[in-house]
Amino acid sequence: MDQEFWDEMYRERRWSGRPNGALCVEVEDMKPGKALDLGCGEGGDAIWLAGKGWKVTAIDISPVALARAAEAAGPASGIDWQQTDPRVSPPPSRSFDLVSAQYFPVLHEEDHATLRGVLDAVAPGGTLLVVSHLIEGSPPEGWSGPDPSEFYQPSEIAELLDDDWVIERHENRARVDVPHDNPHHADIVLRARRLR
């Protein structure tokens, strides 16, 4: 899944523009600070965070997605839209009060380098929020996307967290407002706070 794949995916509007429900629930009561939105796509989450007072850096590999996001946000949003691939350029170390990875695919790597770069971006006292579709066994019937087993799932990420972290939430959760043609009706949510 390279830039060309994602550019093609975002040639036409893909999502509703609304923020992901799990993000809203988990972040609603947090004090705003600096947020990193990984794989921001068309920008629904980044725009919502900025509206809640967060200083948002939103990254995506696709310039097509970023152009859509920036247009939807408008110039007054203050969001820093960046075309980058965290496999090549990890985010700045210990810089963000919130690192949000909503359905963001990180391929398994033997050395976990990309994932470790993402984890390292969380500042001491900051929060990591990872949300993925709950897929038990084989992908749902009619699934044409990539094989989920190729990517880190929240449970695997939780196992890689060391004593510098406390897991605040790690649960399966039903999704609300799921489009009728969407095969994903539940998510797995991981929220962890970096202690030091």
C-alpha positions in Angstrom: 0.0 0.0 0.0 2.1 2.8 -1.3 1.3 6.4 -2.2 -0.2 5.4 -5.6 -2.6 3.0 -3.9 -3.8 5.8 -1.5 -3.9 8.5 -4.1 -6.2 6.3 -6.2 -8.4 5.5 -3.2 -8.9 9.2 -2.5 -9.5 10.4 -6.1 -13.2 10.7 -5.1 -14.5 11.5 -1.6 -14.3 8.4 0.5 -15.6 9.2 4.0 -18.4 11.3 5.6 -16.1 14.0 6.9 -17.2 13.3 10.5 -14.7 12.3 13.1 -14.4 8.6 14.2 -16.7 7.8 17.1 -14.0 6.2 19.3 -11.8 9.3 19.0 -14.6 11.6 20.1 -15.4 9.4 23.1 -11.8 8.9 24.2 -10.6 12.5 23.7 -13.7 14.5 24.7 -12.5 15.1 28.3 -8.8 15.5 27.6 -7.1 18.9 28.0 -6.1 20.0 24.5 -2.4 20.1 23.6 -0.4 19.0 20.6 -1.9 16.1 18.6 -0.6 13.9 15.8 -3.2 12.4 13.5 -1.6 9.5 11.7 -3.0 8.6 8.3 -5.4 11.6 8.4 -7.0 10.8 5.1 -9.7 13.4 4.3 -9.2 15.1 7.6 -12.3 14.5 9.6 -10.5 13.7 12.8 -7.9 16.4 12.5 -10.6 19.0 11.8 -12.6 17.9 14.9 -9.5 17.9 17.1 -8.6 21.5 15.9 -12.1 22.5 16.7 -11.7 21.3 20.2 -8.6 23.4 20.7 -5.8 20.9 19.8 -2.7 22.1 17.8 -2.8 19.4 15.2 -0.2 17.9 12.9 -1.9 15.7 10.4 0.1 13.3 8.2 -0.7 11.1 5.3 1.2 9.5 2.5 -1.3 10.7 -0.1 -1.2 14.3 -1.4 -4.6 13.7 -2.9 -6.1 13.0 0.6 -4.2 15.9 2.1 -5.5 18.3 -0.5 -9.1 17.2 0.2 -8.5 17.5 4.0 -7.0 21.0 3.7 -9.8 22.2 1.5 -12.4 20.8 4.0 -10.7 22.5 6.9 -10.1 25.9 5.3 -7.0 28.0 5.9 -8.1 29.2 9.4 -8.0 25.7 10.9 -4.3 26.0 11.9 -3.7 22.4 11.1 -0.2 21.5 9.9 -0.9 19.1 6.9 2.2 17.0 6.1 2.8 14.5 3.3 5.0 12.0 4.9 5.5 8.2 5.4 6.4 7.3 8.9 8.2 4.2 7.6 10.7 6.6 6.0 10.4 9.7 8.3 9.3 9.0 11.9 7.4 11.7 13.7 9.4 13.9 16.1 10.3 12.2 19.3 8.3 12.8 22.5 6.5 15.8 20.9 2.8 15.1 21.1 0.2 15.0 23.9 -2.0 12.8 21.7 -1.0 10.4 19.0 -4.1 9.1 17.2 -4.0 6.2 14.9 -7.5 5.5 13.7 -7.6 2.5 11.4 -4.0 3.4 10.4 -2.3 0.4 8.8 1.3 -0.3 10.1 2.8 -3.4 8.5 4.5 -5.9 10.7 8.3 -5.5 10.8 10.8 -7.8 12.5 12.4 -4.8 14.3 9.1 -2.9 14.9 10.9 0.2 13.6 7.9 2.1 12.3 5.7 1.2 15.3 8.5 2.2 17.7 8.8 5.6 15.9 5.1 6.1 16.3 5.2 5.2 20.0 8.3 7.4 20.5 6.3 10.4 19.3 4.1 10.4 22.4 5.4 12.9 25.0 5.7 12.0 28.7 2.2 12.2 30.1 0.8 11.9 26.6 -1.8 9.5 25.2 -1.6 6.9 22.5 -5.0 6.1 20.9 -5.2 3.2 18.5 -8.5 2.1 17.0 -8.8 -0.8 14.5 -11.7 -2.8 13.1 -12.3 -5.9 15.2 -11.8 -8.8 12.8 -12.0 -12.3 14.3 -10.8 -15.1 12.1 -11.0 -14.4 8.4 -11.9 -11.0 7.0 -15.7 -10.5 6.5 -17.4 -11.8 3.5 -17.0 -9.5 0.5 -13.8 -7.9 2.0 -11.6 -6.7 -0.8 -9.0 -4.8 1.3 -5.6 -5.9 2.5 -5.2 -8.8 4.8 -5.5 -7.5 8.4 -3.1 -10.1 9.7 -0.3 -8.2 7.9 -0.7 -5.2 10.2 -0.2 -4.5 13.9 -3.4 -4.8 15.8 -4.1 -3.0 19.1 -3.5 -6.1 21.1 -0.1 -6.6 19.6 0.8 -3.0 20.2 -0.3 -3.4 23.9 2.1 -6.3 24.3 5.0 -4.2 23.0 4.4 -1.4 25.5 7.0 -1.4 28.4 6.9 -0.1 31.9 7.0 3.5 30.6 3.3 3.0 29.7 0.0 2.4 31.5 -2.9 0.9 29.5 -6.0 2.9 30.3 -8.4 1.1 28.0 -8.1 -2.0 25.9 -11.5 -3.2 24.8 -13.8 -4.3 22.0 -16.5 -1.8 21.3 -19.6 -1.8 19.0 -19.5 1.0 16.4 -22.4 3.4 16.1 -23.7 4.9 12.8 -22.2 2.1 10.7 -23.2 2.4 7.0 -25.4 -0.5 5.9 -22.8 -1.6 3.4 -19.9 -1.6 5.9 -18.9 -5.1 7.1 -17.2 -3.7 10.3 -19.6 -3.4 13.2 -17.1 -3.5 16.1 -13.7 -2.0 16.9 -10.9 -2.7 19.2 -9.7 0.4 21.2 -6.3 0.8 22.8 -5.7 3.9 24.9 -2.3 4.1 26.8 -0.5 6.9 28.6 3.2 7.4 28.6 4.4 7.8 32.2 8.0 8.9 31.4 
